[in-house]
Amino acid sequence: MSRRLSSIEKALGIRFKDPALHEAALTHRSFAFEQGVPTTNERLEFLGDAVLGLVITDLAYRAFPELSEGELAKLRAATVNMTILAGVARELGLGDAVLLGKGEELSGGRNKASILADAMEAVLGAVYLDQGMRTAQRVIRQLFWPRMQAYARGEGDRDYKTSLQELAAQELGRIPEYRVMERGPDHQKEFTATVYLAGRDFGRGIGHSKKEAEQQAAREAFRRLTVEEAPVGEER
């Protein structure tokens, strides 16, 4: 465990004053339950979520003065969503370091986006408590600023479900309907989502979670809706 903690400290560019705080940030509730450990990373996750949101909001406000309030909100949402947090966590190797119960371990928990995202927020909460806001700001900027820039350039991950819903409501007066199918064993589930507009199949997506599959379907539907000339429901 100490080697795993050291590798994460190296990736973050810090040295924790209180190693117990760092270990707590990586303690999933499944491990705590099985081992009878009183501390999980849930409180640190709660704190880290707030610290991350404040730092990203402040950074977006200062770095992009040309963006409206609504555009800033979308930028923030695109930067702190579960997919982005899990991606950052994978880059840091949190999946190898997180403490999981046997059930979560067997079900592929080390690669689950929800577990990785929660651990990432918990680590940020631990950095804030251990090192203060200035260091937390530096770490967050180091990890998330490239993604904010990519989003501002029109690259990277976007919340296509929200974008599709807004576009469909504005252009069609309709809201998207998602239907999801799943297959495979619990530790290797695959989800297929189909999004419908006015009863018409408008996009499909496949992912390792329902949310990921729906985002992929929404992405395809959003792109089709913005390039197709005929309104939904009309023959082409």
C-alpha positions in Angstrom: 0.0 0.0 0.0 2.8 2.4 0.8 4.3 2.0 -2.6 0.9 2.7 -4.2 0.5 5.9 -2.1 4.0 7.0 -3.0 3.3 6.6 -6.7 0.2 8.8 -6.4 2.0 11.4 -4.4 4.6 11.5 -7.1 2.0 11.9 -9.8 0.4 14.7 -7.8 3.7 16.4 -7.0 3.1 16.5 -3.3 4.0 14.6 -0.1 1.2 14.1 2.4 1.9 15.2 5.9 -0.7 12.8 7.2 -0.5 9.4 5.3 -3.6 8.2 7.1 -5.6 10.9 5.4 -4.3 9.8 2.0 -5.2 6.2 2.8 -8.7 7.1 4.0 -9.2 8.8 0.6 -8.7 5.5 -1.1 -10.8 3.4 1.3 -14.0 2.3 -0.5 -17.0 1.5 1.7 -17.0 -2.1 0.5 -13.5 -2.6 2.0 -14.4 -0.8 5.2 -17.5 -3.0 5.6 -15.6 -6.2 5.1 -12.6 -5.3 7.3 -14.6 -3.5 10.0 -12.8 -0.2 9.3 -14.7 2.8 10.6 -13.5 5.3 8.0 -14.4 5.4 4.3 -13.6 8.0 1.6 -17.2 9.2 1.4 -16.8 12.3 3.7 -13.6 13.2 1.8 -15.4 12.8 -1.5 -18.1 15.2 -0.3 -15.4 17.8 0.6 -13.4 17.2 -2.6 -16.4 17.7 -4.7 -16.9 21.1 -3.2 -13.3 22.1 -3.5 -13.1 20.9 -7.1 -16.2 22.8 -8.0 -15.0 26.1 -6.5 -11.5 25.9 -8.1 -12.9 25.0 -11.5 -15.5 27.7 -11.3 -12.9 30.3 -10.3 -10.5 29.2 -13.0 -13.2 29.2 -15.7 -14.4 32.7 -14.7 -11.0 34.2 -14.8 -9.7 32.3 -17.9 -12.7 32.8 -20.2 -14.1 36.3 -19.8 -15.9 36.0 -23.1 -18.2 33.2 -22.0 -21.7 33.8 -20.7 -23.0 32.4 -17.4 -24.7 29.5 -19.2 -21.5 28.7 -21.2 -19.4 28.8 -18.0 -21.9 26.4 -16.4 -21.6 24.0 -19.3 -17.8 24.2 -19.2 -17.8 23.4 -15.5 -20.2 20.5 -16.0 -18.0 19.1 -18.8 -14.9 19.4 -16.6 -16.1 17.8 -13.3 -18.4 15.0 -14.6 -17.9 11.4 -13.7 -16.3 10.5 -17.1 -13.6 13.2 -16.8 -13.0 12.4 -13.1 -12.6 8.7 -13.8 -10.2 9.5 -16.7 -8.0 11.6 -14.5 -8.1 8.9 -11.8 -6.9 6.3 -14.3 -4.0 8.5 -15.4 -3.0 8.8 -11.7 -3.3 5.0 -11.2 -6.0 5.3 -8.5 -7.6 2.1 -9.7 -4.5 0.2 -8.6 -4.4 1.9 -5.2 -8.0 2.0 -4.1 -9.0 -0.4 -1.3 -11.9 -2.5 -2.3 -13.9 -5.4 -0.8 -13.7 -8.8 -2.4 -17.1 -8.4 -4.1 -16.2 -5.1 -5.8 -12.8 -6.5 -6.7 -14.3 -9.5 -8.5 -16.9 -7.3 -10.3 -14.2 -5.1 -11.9 -14.5 -2.3 -9.4 -11.0 -1.0 -10.1 -12.1 0.2 -13.5 -15.6 1.3 -12.6 -16.1 5.0 -13.4 -18.2 5.7 -10.4 -15.6 4.3 -7.9 -12.7 6.0 -9.7 -14.5 9.4 -9.8 -15.4 9.2 -6.1 -11.8 8.3 -5.2 -10.5 11.2 -7.3 -12.8 13.6 -5.4 -11.8 12.1 -2.1 -8.1 12.5 -2.9 -8.7 16.1 -3.7 -10.5 16.6 -0.4 -7.5 15.0 1.3 -5.1 17.3 -0.5 -7.1 20.3 0.6 -7.1 19.2 4.3 -3.5 18.1 4.3 -1.9 20.9 2.2 -4.4 23.8 2.1 -6.2 25.5 -0.7 -3.2 26.9 -2.5 -1.8 23.4 -3.1 -5.3 22.0 -3.9 -5.6 24.8 -6.6 -2.3 23.9 -8.1 -3.1 20.2 -8.2 -6.5 20.7 -9.7 -5.2 23.2 -12.3 -2.5 20.7 -13.3 -5.0 17.9 -13.7 -8.0 19.6 -15.2 -6.8 22.7 -17.1 -5.8 20.8 -20.3 -9.3 19.4 -20.4 -10.9 22.8 -19.9 -8.9 24.1 -22.8 -9.8 21.2 -25.0 -13.5 21.7 -24.2 -13.2 25.4 -25.0 -11.7 24.5 -28.4 -14.6 22.2 -29.1 -12.7 19.0 -28.3 -13.0 16.4 -25.6 -16.0 15.0 -23.8 -19.2 17.0 -23.6 -22.5 16.3 -21.9 -24.3 15.3 -25.0 -27.5 14.2 -23.1 -28.0 17.7 -21.9 -27.1 19.2 -25.2 -29.5 16.9 -27.1 -32.3 17.6 -24.7 -31.9 21.4 -25.0 -31.7 21.2 -28.8 -34.6 18.8 -29.2 -36.8 21.0 -26.9 -35.8 24.1 -28.8 -36.1 22.8 -32.3 -38.8 20.1 -32.0 -40.6 20.7 -28.7 -39.8 17.1 -27.8 -37.6 15.4 -25.2 -35.4 12.3 -26.0 -36.4 8.9 -24.9 -33.7 6.3 -24.0 -34.1 2.6 -24.0 -31.2 0.5 -22.6 -30.4 -3.2 -22.9 -27.7 -5.0 -21.0 -25.9 -8.3 -21.5 -23.0 -10.2 -20.0 -22.1 -11.3 -16.5 -22.1 -8.8 -13.6 -18.3 -8.3 -13.7 -18.3 -7.6 -17.5 -21.6 -5.9 -18.3 -22.2 -4.3 -21.7 -25.0 -1.8 -22.1 -26.5 -0.7 -25.5 -28.6 2.4 -25.4 -30.9 3.7 -28.2 -32.3 7.3 -28.1 -35.6 8.1 -29.8 -37.0 11.4 -30.9 -40.7 11.4 -31.8 -40.6 7.6 -31.9 -37.7 7.5 -34.3 -34.4 5.7 -33.6 -31.9 8.6 -33.8 -28.8 7.2 -32.2 -27.2 4.2 -30.5 -24.3 3.8 -28.1 -22.5 1.0 -26.3 -20.6 1.3 -23.0 -19.6 -0.5 -19.8 -22.2 1.5 -17.9 -25.8 2.7 -18.7 -24.6 6.3 -18.4 -21.7 5.8 -20.9 -24.0 4.1 -23.4 -26.6 6.8 -23.2 -24.0 9.5 -23.7 -22.7 7.8 -26.8 -26.2 7.5 -28.1 -26.9 11.1 -27.4 -23.7 12.1 -29.1 -24.7 10.4 -32.3 -28.2 11.8 -32.1 -27.0 15.3 -31.5 -24.7 15.2 -34.5 -27.4 13.8 -36.7 -29.9 16.3 -35.5 -27.6 19.2 -36.2 -26.7 18.1 -39.8 -29.9 16.6 -41.1 -32.1 19.0 -43.0 -35.4 17.2 -42.7 -37.3 17.6 -39.4 -37.7 14.5 -37.2 -40.6 12.4 -38.4 -40.4 13.5 -42.1 -39.4 11.1 -44.8 -36.0 11.9 -46.4 
